[in-house]
Amino acid sequence: MGDRFGRYSKYIIQERALPDIRDGLKPVQRRILFAMNQDGNTAEKGFRKSAKSVGNIMGNYHPHGDSSIYEAMVRMSQDWKLRNVLIEMHGNNGSMDGDPPAAMRYTEARLSKVSSELLSDIDKETVEFVWNFDDTEKEPTVLPSKFPNLLVNGSTGISAGYATEIPTHNLGEVIDGTIYFIDHPEASLEKLLTFIPGPDFPTGGILQGADEIKKAYETGKGKVILRSKTRIEELKGGKQQIVISEIPYEVNKANLVKRMDEIRLNKKIEGIAEVRDESDRTGLQIVVELKKEINAEGVLNYLFKNTDLQVNYNFNMVAIDQMRPKQVGLKQMLASYIQHRKSVILRRSTFDLKKALARQHIVDGLIKALSILDEVIRTIRKSKDKRDAKNNLIVAHAFTQEQAEAIVTLQLYRLTNTDITQLQKEAEELLRTIAELQKIIHEPNELSKVMKQELREVKKQYQSERRTIIEAEVTELTIDTEILVAQEDVMVVITREGYVKRSSLRSYSASNNEEAGMKETDAVVYQGQLNTLDHLLILTDKGNVIYRPVHELPDLRWKDFGEHLSQTLTTLKIEETILAVFPYKQLNDSQEFLIVTQAGLIKRTKLQEFSPWRTYRTRPLPFINLKTEEDRVVHVSIVDPEETEGDQDVFLVTNRAYALRYSLAEVPVVGPKAAGVKAMNLKENDAFVVQAILVYSEGDTPVVMVTQRGAVKRMLAQEIPRTSRAQRGMMVFRELKNNPHRIVYMGVSDESELVVMNQKGEVKKFIATQFPIGDRTSNGSFVMDEKTGGTIVSVYKKVPTLL
């Protein structure tokens, strides 16, 4: 199997899919051109049915399906695929919209004029010929190729283990570069790039990335940006339209228009009114009409990024060089072509010289015969037959066999007086020709001169203006969210269990300020009015940060449940809950998160670390490294050291009723993956940190605490003297011998409503300010009776709506 696959691969590589570095043709293309040339189906004659040509090619040279021959023939006639078409076709030969060509019985074809330059001198033994598949005809292994067709028309193909993608180039530029390279074989790539600055596609467009072009010409591999040629036109009534006049090479125009129209239909961006294909026989034109007062540049950038209006063109210049596939750069291509062309001119000159010398020999014989005409005639008249006459001439007058043959076949009218002068004139011309040919054969400079002269003639006849514009820099595509999103004020709700939604203000006001739809066990973490252009950072108690632009939240009615985050995020744990939500318009350079964990670790991390990441839809980012499975984050808030660092303290309380206060400046700023430093010295029996809050160093900050027994206590945070980080702290409840108080909730005391629930499911709501401020050692007042309803299982602050 390996042996057979190896042989198959060798065949595919050498004789099907990859072009030859010398004439730039694949075997099927070479056979098409050669067979049509043999049949006289050339540019100066009339068109001939394609089916006839395909039949001849298949019968004589290419023993494969007629479709593969006809498809190759059609491609060589498409002026949006080849820079200089090699075949002219009458009838439907396909289109840029990907329409199929008419069947070969309907179309007519002939070689184009430029093809004759690839085939000229093929009959002068300039290239190797081999037997065809059934040993009845001979076919060329390569064409003489008067210009570097591989660069001019490019090539594309996929074989076994190799693929090739060579772009088209401008014929005039390529010839200028080749001529310079003939004179300066050691020329640098930089110098050659002044003649051949880059590809020139038949479809035009704008090519960006001079550095990548240089890299591609150096190594044979590179990636450049190819974008459409567009302009923005003003219309009546303050409207605008984008007009596209050239699209990237090998992009299907119909698919491009369809894709742009789908963007309009699916409302991927706001502002496109209509997409029309206005192409006709005068040229390509696609129009994208915009609605009133829409940022045309922004829409255009979006289309560049999300459609084939801009594509990556990947150079992969692989060609067959001396029967082997090689990845070649520009210099290698030109060097191989020049070497091939030298060989062609040398072989042609040798052939012409041989012919000229043979003719010179005959002419010398005829001149000699005319000078002794009477004796020649006498000798012939004495002879018995033609053979005898030839022998007699050789014996009597020392003519050679070839000269004798020419004399005996001479027609009588040629014996006039004028003929001798014609022969002498021909002899002089032959002498000149022979001298020139010998000079070409023996002097490399002369050969180069001939090659350059022929290249200049081809350039003069076939050169055309460059179509593709080359720009050195790649334009960065920035898309404003404003273009993608319809601006609207909405109500956003995010719950503790991870349900998110946005509702229109209409739906919110129609609900008469009822509570947002959610499960009974759930609680709102964030509820507020935002704009669809705003962004959210959602932080969980397991140390994950989730990014969501507001416009991507599901748009639901106020009464509906939201959509759970786990529908898009696969890594959320079942018990993970939402801890805090921070909306923003733009991330602030100076702002930081202050993060505290249950196990008593604390840190600060810059908000900038959480600018939107590529995979935000499916993956959250960590904002802290939790060292154990049991640990969780208890507090996250935003601090701005530029404004408040010197005035703010961190105030922490543990479950065992120890409190600690120290300056925010003592907390280091670290990266998102760090675990942080010790916030508080927890003794083994201290269990955990309940909560941390930020308080002012000076002044009074009342805090409220709730214990598992249902006691509520208010005190001033500043009653705990300011010390330093990682200490034990001071007791804030008097320790009782029986059933001591254990803190389950702590927060800043304000006008918000607190909701307390016990083991029996009884709920009590109260506002903290109803309770007096006590001292550090007091045990507060009871709001629920532990004996009748059990211990407190949850306490949360009712989130006010932020309008």
C-alpha positions in Angstrom: 0.0 0.0 0.0 2.9 2.4 0.9 4.6 1.7 -2.4 1.4 2.3 -4.4 0.5 5.5 -2.5 4.1 6.6 -3.0 3.8 6.2 -6.7 0.4 7.8 -6.8 1.7 10.8 -4.8 4.7 11.2 -7.1 2.4 11.3 -10.1 0.0 13.8 -8.5 2.9 16.1 -7.5 4.8 15.9 -10.7 2.1 15.5 -13.3 -1.1 17.0 -12.1 -1.5 19.6 -9.4 1.7 21.7 -9.3 3.1 24.1 -11.9 6.5 23.9 -13.5 8.8 26.7 -12.3 9.9 27.4 -15.9 6.7 27.9 -17.8 4.3 28.2 -14.9 2.0 25.6 -16.3 0.5 22.3 -15.0 0.6 19.4 -17.4 -3.1 19.7 -18.4 -2.7 23.4 -19.2 0.5 22.7 -21.2 -1.3 20.0 -23.2 -4.2 22.3 -23.9 -2.0 25.0 -25.3 0.2 22.6 -27.2 -2.7 20.7 -28.8 -4.6 23.8 -29.8 -1.4 25.2 -31.3 -0.9 21.9 -33.2 -4.4 22.1 -34.6 -3.9 25.7 -35.7 -6.5 27.0 -33.3 -4.6 30.2 -32.8 -5.3 33.9 -32.2 -5.1 35.0 -35.8 -7.7 32.4 -36.9 -11.4 31.9 -36.1 -12.9 30.4 -33.0 -13.5 26.7 -32.9 -15.9 24.6 -30.9 -14.5 23.8 -27.4 -15.7 20.2 -27.6 -13.4 19.6 -30.7 -10.4 20.9 -28.9 -11.2 18.9 -25.8 -11.6 15.8 -27.9 -8.2 16.3 -29.5 -6.5 17.0 -26.2 -8.1 13.9 -24.6 -7.4 11.6 -27.6 -3.8 12.7 -28.1 -2.2 13.9 -24.9 -4.4 13.9 -21.7 -6.1 10.5 -21.0 -8.4 11.8 -18.3 -12.0 12.9 -18.1 -13.2 15.6 -20.5 -14.5 17.7 -17.6 -11.0 18.1 -16.1 -9.7 19.4 -19.5 -12.6 21.7 -20.1 -12.5 23.1 -16.6 -8.8 23.9 -16.9 -9.5 25.4 -20.3 -12.3 27.6 -18.9 -10.1 28.8 -16.0 -7.4 29.9 -18.5 -10.1 32.1 -20.2 -11.4 33.8 -17.1 -10.1 37.4 -16.9 -10.9 37.5 -13.1 -8.7 34.5 -12.4 -5.7 35.1 -14.8 -3.8 38.4 -15.2 -3.2 37.7 -18.9 -5.7 35.2 -20.2 -4.2 32.3 -22.3 -7.4 31.3 -24.0 -10.1 33.4 -25.6 -13.6 32.0 -25.3 -16.9 32.8 -27.0 -20.0 32.1 -24.9 -20.6 31.7 -21.2 -17.3 31.0 -19.5 -18.6 31.4 -15.9 -18.7 34.5 -13.7 -17.3 36.1 -10.5 -20.6 35.0 -8.9 -19.5 31.3 -9.2 -21.9 30.6 -12.1 -20.9 27.5 -14.0 -19.7 27.9 -17.6 -21.9 26.6 -20.5 -21.2 23.1 -21.6 -18.3 22.7 -24.1 -20.7 22.0 -27.0 -22.0 25.5 -26.7 -18.7 27.5 -26.3 -16.0 28.3 -28.8 -12.3 28.9 -28.0 -8.9 29.7 -29.5 -5.5 30.6 -28.1 -5.0 34.2 -27.0 -2.3 36.3 -28.6 -0.1 36.1 -25.5 -0.2 32.3 -25.6 1.8 32.4 -28.9 4.6 33.9 -26.8 4.6 30.8 -24.6 4.7 28.5 -27.7 6.9 30.4 -30.1 9.9 28.3 -31.4 8.5 25.1 -30.1 9.2 23.5 -33.5 12.9 24.4 -33.3 13.9 21.6 -30.9 14.0 24.2 -28.1 12.4 21.9 -25.5 12.4 18.2 -24.6 9.6 16.1 -26.2 8.4 12.8 -24.8 6.1 10.1 -26.1 2.4 10.5 -25.1 0.4 7.9 -23.2 0.1 5.5 -26.2 3.5 6.2 -27.9 1.8 7.6 -31.0 2.6 11.3 -30.6 5.2 13.4 -28.9 4.4 16.2 -26.4 6.6 18.8 -24.8 7.7 18.5 -21.2 7.8 22.3 -20.9 7.0 25.3 -23.2 9.6 27.7 -24.5 7.8 30.5 -22.6 9.0 34.0 -23.8 7.9 35.6 -20.4 7.8 34.4 -16.8 4.3 33.0 -16.9 4.4 31.5 -13.4 4.7 35.0 -11.8 2.4 36.7 -14.3 -0.6 34.3 -14.1 0.2 32.7 -10.7 -1.1 29.2 -9.8 -3.2 27.4 -7.3 -3.3 23.7 -6.6 -3.5 20.9 -4.0 -1.5 17.7 -4.4 -0.4 15.0 -2.0 1.6 16.6 0.8 2.0 19.8 -1.1 -0.2 22.8 -2.0 0.6 25.9 -3.9 -0.7 29.4 -3.9 1.2 31.8 -6.2 -0.4 35.2 -6.8 -0.7 36.9 -10.2 1.7 39.8 -11.1 1.9 42.6 -13.6 3.6 41.5 -16.8 5.5 44.8 -17.3 6.9 44.8 -13.8 7.9 41.1 -13.9 9.8 41.7 -17.2 11.5 44.8 -15.8 12.6 42.7 -12.8 13.8 39.8 -15.0 15.8 42.1 -17.2 17.5 43.6 -14.2 18.2 40.2 -12.7 19.8 39.0 -16.0 22.2 41.9 -15.7 22.7 41.6 -12.0 22.5 37.9 -10.9 23.6 38.9 -7.4 20.9 41.5 -7.0 19.3 41.8 -3.5 15.6 41.1 -2.9 15.2 44.8 -1.9 16.4 45.9 -5.3 14.1 43.4 -7.1 11.2 44.7 -5.1 11.6 48.2 -6.7 10.7 46.5 -10.0 8.2 44.0 -8.7 6.6 45.6 -5.6 4.1 42.8 -5.1 1.2 40.9 -6.6 -1.1 42.5 -9.1 -4.5 40.7 -9.1 -6.9 40.8 -12.1 -9.6 41.9 -9.7 -7.6 44.8 -8.4 -8.2 45.6 -4.7 -5.8 47.0 -2.1 -3.0 44.9 -0.7 -1.6 45.7 2.7 1.6 44.6 4.4 4.9 45.4 2.6 6.9 43.5 5.3 4.9 40.4 4.7 5.3 40.6 0.9 9.0 40.8 1.4 9.0 37.8 3.7 6.9 35.9 1.2 9.2 36.7 -1.7 12.1 35.7 0.5 10.8 32.3 1.9 7.9 31.5 -0.4 5.4 31.8 2.5 3.6 34.8 3.9 0.3 36.3 4.8 -1.0 39.6 3.5 -4.3 41.5 3.8 -6.3 42.0 0.6 -9.2 44.3 0.9 -11.9 45.7 -1.5 -11.7 49.1 -3.0 -14.5 51.2 -1.5 -15.7 54.8 -1.3 -18.4 56.5 0.8 -20.9 58.6 -1.2 -23.3 61.2 0.1 -27.0 60.8 -0.7 -30.0 63.2 -0.4 -31.5 63.7 3.1 -28.3 63.2 5.0 -27.9 59.6 4.1 -24.7 57.9 2.9 -23.9 54.8 0.9 -20.8 52.6 0.6 -19.8 51.8 -3.0 -17.6 48.8 -3.6 -15.9 48.8 -7.0 -13.2 46.0 -6.6 -13.3 42.9 -4.4 -10.5 40.6 -3.3 -9.1 37.9 -5.7 -11.0 34.7 -5.8 -13.9 36.0 -3.6 -17.3 34.9 -4.8 -19.3 38.1 -5.4 -22.7 36.6 -5.0 -21.8 35.0 -1.6 -20.3 38.3 -0.5 -23.5 40.2 -1.3 -25.6 37.5 0.4 -23.4 37.6 3.5 -23.7 41.4 3.8 -27.5 41.2 3.3 -27.7 38.5 6.1 -26.0 41.0 8.4 -28.7 43.5 7.6 -31.5 41.0 8.0 -30.2 39.5 11.3 -29.6 43.1 12.6 -26.0 42.1 13.5 -25.4 45.9 13.1 -27.8 48.7 13.0 -27.8 51.1 10.1 -27.8 49.1 6.8 -30.9 49.9 4.8 -30.2 47.9 1.7 -27.5 45.9 -0.1 -27.6 45.9 -3.9 -25.4 44.3 -6.6 -25.3 46.9 -9.4 -22.6 45.1 -11.5 -23.2 45.1 -15.2 -21.2 44.9 -18.4 -19.4 48.2 -17.6 -17.9 46.7 -14.4 -18.4 45.6 -10.8 -20.4 47.7 -8.3 -21.9 46.7 -5.0 -23.8 49.3 -3.0 -24.5 49.2 0.7 -27.1 51.9 1.4 -27.1 53.2 5.0 -29.9 54.7 7.2 -29.8 58.3 8.3 -27.0 59.6 10.6 -25.1 56.3 10.7 -21.3 56.2 11.0 -20.4 54.9 7.5 -16.7 54.3 8.4 -17.8 52.1 11.4 -20.2 50.0 9.3 -17.5 49.6 6.6 -15.0 48.5 9.3 -17.5 45.9 10.5 -18.0 44.6 7.0 -14.2 44.4 6.5 -13.9 42.4 9.6 -16.9 40.1 9.3 -17.2 39.4 5.5 -14.9 38.7 2.6 -14.7 42.4 1.8 -11.3 41.9 3.4 -9.4 38.6 3.3 -6.1 37.1 4.2 -4.1 36.1 1.1 -1.6 33.4 2.0 1.4 33.0 -0.2 2.6 29.4 -0.5 4.9 29.4 -3.6 5.5 25.8 -4.4 6.6 24.8 -7.9 8.2 21.8 -9.6 11.9 22.6 -10.1 14.0 19.8 -11.7 11.2 17.2 -11.2 11.0 18.1 -7.4 8.4 20.2 -5.6 10.2 23.2 -3.9 9.1 26.2 -1.9 10.6 29.0 -3.8 11.2 32.7 -3.3 11.2 35.4 -6.0 14.9 35.2 -6.8 14.7 31.4 -7.2 11.7 31.8 -9.6 13.5 34.4 -11.8 16.8 32.4 -11.7 15.1 29.2 -12.9 13.2 31.0 -15.6 16.3 32.8 -16.9 18.2 29.5 -16.9 15.3 27.9 -18.9 15.2 30.7 -21.3 19.0 30.6 -21.9 18.6 26.9 -22.7 15.7 27.6 -25.1 17.7 30.4 -27.0 20.8 28.2 -27.1 18.9 25.3 -28.6 17.0 27.5 -31.0 20.2 29.1 -32.2 21.9 25.7 -32.6 18.9 24.5 -34.7 18.8 27.7 -36.8 22.6 27.5 -37.3 22.4 23.9 -38.5 19.7 24.9 -40.9 21.6 27.9 -42.1 24.8 25.9 -42.6 22.9 23.3 -44.6 21.3 26.0 -46.8 24.6 27.8 -47.2 26.1 24.6 -48.5 23.3 24.2 -51.1 23.5 27.9 -52.1 27.3 27.6 -52.7 26.6 24.5 -54.9 24.0 26.4 -56.9 26.2 29.4 -57.4 29.0 27.1 -58.6 26.6 25.2 -60.9 25.3 28.5 -62.5 28.9 29.6 -63.1 29.6 26.4 -65.1 26.1 26.0 -66.4 26.8 24.6 -69.9 29.1 21.9 -68.5 26.6 21.0 -65.9 23.8 20.7 -68.5 26.1 18.5 -70.7 26.9 16.2 -67.8 23.2 15.8 -67.0 22.2 15.2 -70.7 24.8 12.4 -70.9 23.4 10.7 -67.9 21.0 7.8 -67.9 18.8 8.7 -65.0 18.6 11.0 -62.0 20.9 8.8 -59.9 23.4 8.6 -62.7 23.2 12.4 -63.2 23.9 13.0 -59.5 26.9 10.6 -59.5 28.3 12.2 -62.7 28.0 15.7 -61.2 29.9 14.6 -58.1 32.6 12.9 -60.1 33.0 15.5 -62.9 32.6 18.8 -60.9 33.3 17.8 -57.2 29.8 18.6 -56.0 28.6 17.0 -52.8 25.6 14.6 -52.6 23.4 17.4 -51.2 24.5 19.9 -53.8 24.0 17.4 -56.6 20.5 16.7 -55.4 19.7 20.4 -55.4 21.0 20.8 -58.9 19.2 17.9 -60.5 15.9 19.0 -58.9 16.4 22.7 -60.1 13.6 24.0 -62.3 14.6 25.4 -65.7 13.2 28.9 -65.1 15.6 29.3 -62.2 18.5 29.4 -64.8 17.8 33.0 -65.7 20.4 35.7 -65.3 18.6 37.3 -62.3 18.8 34.1 -60.2 22.5 34.3 -59.7 22.2 37.7 -58.0 19.5 36.4 -55.8 21.6 33.5 -54.8 24.6 35.7 -54.0 22.3 38.0 -51.9 21.0 34.9 -50.0 24.6 33.7 -49.5 25.6 37.1 -47.9 22.5 37.0 -45.7 23.3 33.5 -44.6 26.9 34.5 -43.8 25.5 37.3 -41.6 23.0 35.0 -39.9 25.6 32.3 -39.3 28.0 34.8 -37.7 25.2 36.1 -35.4 24.1 32.6 -34.4 27.6 31.6 -33.6 28.1 34.7 -31.6 24.9 33.9 -29.6 26.1 30.3 -29.0 29.6 31.2 -28.0 29.2 34.5 -26.2 27.0 34.5 -23.0 26.6 38.3 -23.2 25.2 38.1 -26.7 22.7 35.4 -25.5 21.6 37.7 -22.6 21.2 40.6 -25.1 18.9 38.5 -27.2 16.9 37.3 -24.2 16.4 40.9 -22.9 15.4 42.1 -26.4 12.7 39.4 -26.7 11.4 40.2 -23.2 11.2 43.9 -24.1 9.2 43.1 -27.2 6.7 41.0 -25.1 6.4 43.9 -22.6 5.9 46.5 -25.4 3.1 44.4 -26.8 1.3 43.1 -23.8 2.0 45.3 -20.7 -1.0 46.9 -18.9 -1.5 49.3 -16.0 -1.2 47.9 -12.4 -4.6 47.1 -10.9 -3.9 46.3 -7.3 -2.8 49.1 -5.0 -0.1 48.2 -2.5 -0.1 49.8 0.9 2.9 49.3 3.2 1.0 49.3 6.5 -1.9 47.1 7.6 -4.9 49.1 8.7 -6.1 48.2 12.2 -9.8 47.5 12.2 -11.5 49.1 15.3 -15.2 48.6 15.6 -17.1 50.9 17.9 -19.8 49.1 19.9 -22.1 52.0 19.0 -22.3 50.6 15.4 -23.2 47.1 16.5 -25.7 48.0 19.1 -28.8 50.0 19.2 -28.5 52.5 22.1 -31.2 52.0 24.6 -31.7 52.4 28.4 -32.6 49.1 30.0 -33.2 47.7 33.5 -30.6 45.0 34.3 -31.1 42.4 37.0 -28.6 39.9 38.2 -29.4 37.4 41.0 -27.3 35.6 43.6 -27.9 32.2 41.9 -26.7 33.5 38.6 -29.8 34.5 36.6 -29.2 37.5 34.3 -31.5 39.6 32.1 -32.3 43.0 30.8 -35.7 44.4 30.4 -36.9 47.5 28.5 -38.0 50.4 30.7 -41.5 50.0 29.2 -41.7 46.5 30.6 -40.3 47.7 33.9 -42.8 50.6 34.3 -45.7 48.4 33.2 -45.0 46.1 36.2 -45.8 48.9 38.7 -42.4 48.4 40.4 -43.2 44.8 41.3 -40.2 42.7 42.2 -38.3 41.2 39.2 -39.2 37.6 38.3 -37.0 35.1 40.2 -37.0 32.0 42.4 -38.2 32.3 45.9 -34.8 31.1 47.3 -33.0 33.6 45.2 -32.0 37.2 45.9 -31.1 40.2 43.7 -27.4 41.1 43.7 -27.7 44.0 41.2 -30.7 45.9 39.8 -30.2 49.1 38.0 -30.8 51.1 34.8 -27.9 50.9 32.3 -27.4 51.6 28.7 -26.9 48.8 26.1 -23.4 50.3 25.5 -22.3 49.7 29.1 -20.4 46.7 30.4 -20.6 44.4 33.5 -18.0 42.6 35.6 -19.8 39.9 37.5 -17.8 38.3 40.4 -18.5 35.0 42.0 -17.7 33.7 45.5 -15.4 31.1 43.9 -13.1 33.7 42.6 -14.3 34.0 39.0 -15.0 37.1 37.1 -17.5 37.0 34.2 -17.6 39.8 31.6 -20.8 40.7 29.8 -21.6 43.7 27.6 -25.1 44.8 28.6 -26.4 44.4 25.0 -25.5 40.7 25.1 -27.7 40.0 28.2 -31.0 38.2 27.2 -33.8 40.7 26.6 -36.7 39.5 28.6 -39.9 40.8 30.3 -39.5 42.2 33.8 -41.7 39.3 35.2 -39.6 36.6 33.5 -36.8 34.6 35.1 -33.4 35.5 33.7 -31.2 33.2 31.7 -28.7 31.2 33.8 -25.0 32.0 33.3 -24.3 28.3 33.0 -26.0 28.2 29.6 -22.9 29.8 28.1 -20.3 29.2 30.8 -19.4 25.6 31.1 -17.0 25.9 34.1 -19.3 27.3 36.7 -19.6 25.1 39.8 -23.1 24.1 41.1 -22.8 25.9 44.4 -21.1 29.0 43.0 -23.0 32.2 43.7 -22.8 35.7 42.4 -21.2 38.0 45.0 -21.0 41.4 43.3 -21.7 43.2 40.0 -19.8 46.2 38.8 -21.1 48.2 35.7 -18.8 50.5 33.8 -18.6 52.5 30.6 -14.8 52.3 30.4 -12.3 50.7 32.7 -10.6 53.1 34.9 -6.8 52.9 35.1 -6.5 53.8 38.7 -9.4 51.7 40.2 -8.7 48.4 41.9 -10.7 45.5 43.4 -10.3 44.9 47.1 -10.9 41.2 47.7 -11.2 39.3 51.0 -11.7 35.5 51.4 -13.3 33.5 54.2 -10.0 31.9 55.1 -8.7 35.4 55.9 -6.7 36.4 52.8 -6.8 39.9 51.3 -5.4 41.6 48.2 -5.9 44.4 45.7 -6.0 43.8 41.9 -6.2 46.4 39.1 -9.5 46.5 37.2 -7.5 46.9 34.0 -6.5 43.2 34.3 -10.1 42.3 33.4 -10.5 44.2 30.1 -12.6 42.0 27.8 -10.8 38.7 26.8 -11.4 36.8 23.6 -13.2 33.8 25.0 -15.3 35.8 27.6 -18.6 34.2 26.3 -17.6 30.7 27.4 -14.9 31.2 30.0 -14.6 33.3 33.2 -11.2 34.6 34.4 -9.9 34.0 37.9 -9.6 37.1 40.1 -8.0 35.3 43.0 -6.4 31.9 43.7 -8.4 30.1 46.4 -6.1 27.6 48.1 -8.8 25.2 49.3 -12.1 23.9 47.9 -13.9 25.1 51.0 -12.6 28.7 50.8 -14.7 31.4 49.2 -14.7 35.1 48.6 -16.7 37.1 51.1 -16.1 40.6 50.0 -15.2 42.5 46.8 -15.4 46.2 46.4 -13.9 48.9 44.1 -11.3 51.3 45.6 -9.6 54.2 43.9 -6.2 54.8 45.7 -5.7 58.1 43.9 -8.7 59.5 45.6 -9.0 57.8 49.0 -6.2 55.4 50.0 -4.9 57.5 52.8 -8.3 58.0 54.4 -9.7 54.5 54.2 -9.4 51.5 56.4 -10.3 47.8 56.0 -12.7 46.6 58.8 -13.1 42.8 59.2 -15.2 40.7 61.4 -14.9 37.0 62.1 -17.5 34.5 63.0 -16.1 34.3 66.6 -16.8 38.0 66.9 -13.3 39.4 66.5 -12.9 42.7 64.6 -9.8 44.3 63.2 -9.2 47.6 61.5 -6.1 48.8 59.6 -5.2 51.1 56.7 -6.0 50.1 53.1 -2.4 51.0 52.2 -1.2 47.9 54.0 -2.9 45.7 51.4 -0.6 45.0 48.4 -1.6 45.3 44.8 -1.0 41.9 43.0 -2.1 40.1 39.8 -5.4 38.2 39.3 -3.8 34.8 39.9 -2.3 35.6 43.2 -3.8 34.3 46.5 -3.2 37.5 48.5 -1.7 38.1 52.0 -3.0 37.3 55.5 -5.9 39.8 56.3 -6.4 38.6 59.8 -4.8 36.2 62.2 -7.5 33.5 62.6 -7.0 31.1 65.5 -8.1 27.6 64.8 -11.4 28.1 66.6 -12.1 31.4 65.0 -13.6 29.6 62.1 -13.7 32.2 59.3 -14.0 35.9 58.2 -17.7 36.8 57.9 -17.3 40.0 56.0 -15.0 43.0 55.4 -16.0 46.6 54.6 -14.2 49.8 53.9 -14.6 52.5 56.5 -13.2 56.0 56.9 -10.1 56.4 59.1 -11.6 59.5 60.8 -15.2 60.1 61.6 -18.0 57.6 62.5 -19.0 54.6 60.4 -21.9 52.7 61.9 -21.9 49.0 61.1 -24.6 46.4 61.7 -24.0 42.8 62.8 -26.5 39.9 63.0 -25.7 36.7 65.0 -26.9 33.1 64.6 -29.2 33.7 67.7 -31.1 36.5 65.9 -29.4 39.3 67.8 -28.8 42.6 65.9 -26.2 45.1 67.1 -25.0 48.4 65.8 -21.7 50.0 66.7 -19.1 52.4 65.3 -16.3 50.7 63.3 -13.9 53.4 64.7 -14.5 52.0 68.2 -12.0 49.3 67.2 -8.6 51.0 67.3 -6.6 51.2 64.1 -3.8 48.6 64.2 -2.0 46.7 61.5 -2.7 43.8 59.2 -2.7 40.1 60.1 -3.5 40.6 63.8 -6.2 38.9 65.9 -8.3 41.9 66.6 -10.7 42.7 69.4 -14.0 41.1 70.5 -17.2 42.9 69.4 -19.6 40.7 71.3 -19.3 39.7 74.9 -18.4 36.0 75.1 -21.2 34.0 76.9 -20.5 30.7 78.6 -23.7 29.1 77.3 -24.7 29.5 73.6 -22.3 32.4 72.7 -23.1 34.7 69.8 -21.6 33.8 66.5 -21.7 36.5 63.8 -23.4 35.5 60.5 -23.7 38.9 58.9 -21.9 42.3 59.0 -22.4 45.3 56.8 -22.5 49.1 56.7 -25.5 50.4 58.6 -27.7 52.5 56.2 -31.4 52.9 55.3 -31.4 49.6 53.3 -33.8 46.8 54.4 -32.3 43.7 55.8 -34.0 40.3 55.3 -33.4 37.6 58.0 -34.5 34.0 57.7 -34.4 31.2 60.3 -34.3 27.5 60.1 -38.1 27.3 60.0 -38.2 29.5 57.0 -39.7 32.5 58.9 -38.6 35.8 57.4 -38.2 39.1 59.3 -37.4 42.4 57.6 -36.0 45.4 59.4 -34.0 48.6 58.8 -30.8 48.7 60.9 -31.2 52.3 61.8 -34.1 51.3 64.0 -31.6 49.9 66.5 -29.5 52.2 68.7 -25.7 52.3 68.5 -24.2 50.2 71.3 -20.7 49.9 72.6 -18.1 47.3 71.7 -19.1 44.8 74.4 -22.8 44.9 74.1 -24.7 42.0 72.7 -27.4 43.9 70.8 -31.2 43.2 70.6 -33.1 40.2 69.3 -35.2 40.4 66.2 -36.0 36.7 66.1 -36.4 34.1 68.8 -33.9 31.3 68.4 -35.9 29.0 70.7 -39.1 29.0 68.6 -37.7 29.3 65.0 -34.1 27.9 65.2 -30.9 29.6 64.3 -30.5 32.2 61.5 -29.6 30.6 58.2 -29.5 33.7 55.9 -29.2 37.4 56.1 -29.1 39.7 53.0 -29.5 43.3 52.2 -32.3 44.2 49.8 -30.7 45.7 46.8 -32.3 49.1 45.9 -33.0 49.8 42.2 -30.3 52.1 40.8 -32.0 54.5 38.4 
